[in-house]
Amino acid sequence: AKVCNGVLVWKPADGSAIVEVACGWRHTVARDTKGRVWGFGANNRGQLSPCTPSVACMSPSSPATDAAASSNRCVTPLARAHIATPTLLNVFESGVQAIKVDAGWSHTLVMAKDGRVVTFGRNDMGQCTPLPGVWDDACAGSEMVMVRRGTHVAAVGWNEHGNLGIGLHSGLQNILEPATVQLSLPAHAHGVPHPPLPIPSPTHTHDGIPPKSVAFCGAVVMAAGGA
């Protein structure tokens, strides 16, 4: 990393380009051309601590409390409150590439080339509920996650205001198991898949607060002193 005109500029040491960046409330994740995932910023909720086969994830707490939320995360070697510089996150086993990253308020989503979707971080509303199987697309919202397989869309997480679009049959409680989103998409025609659902830009904002990192010319650019 180097500082240029008060801005910290970083890219992987092997010269790989950064092709995608996603910003949460206080954390940032990035994906490079080799399908690796890097992260920096706040990690107090485990949003930069992906679970591995040797590390058990805790399930969502109900009802949620601050105490439960703070403990409801994976404990890995990266489980420290703040990661100051971009650090490699071992999300998948060796050889598996990531094709997408996204970030919610205090959780992270990573999608593998084989269609698996992994989430980690704050889970008090079910936003990191496991999403088994293979998916075509996925995205993270403030405290929720949506996934798509063909024309089927499922969601988990915060649903206090009907945020997930799953209908009223489940009330307005948070969703701790994947639930079908109530929308109508045209079936595949002539073998051509339906285009992916709109996915928030990797540099989307939360409550009008701009992200502190952007992907630029294959590097991650950060405002000095912020992550």
Disulfide bonds with the S-S distance in Angstrom:
Cys51-Cys57 1.88
Cys51-Cys74 1.86
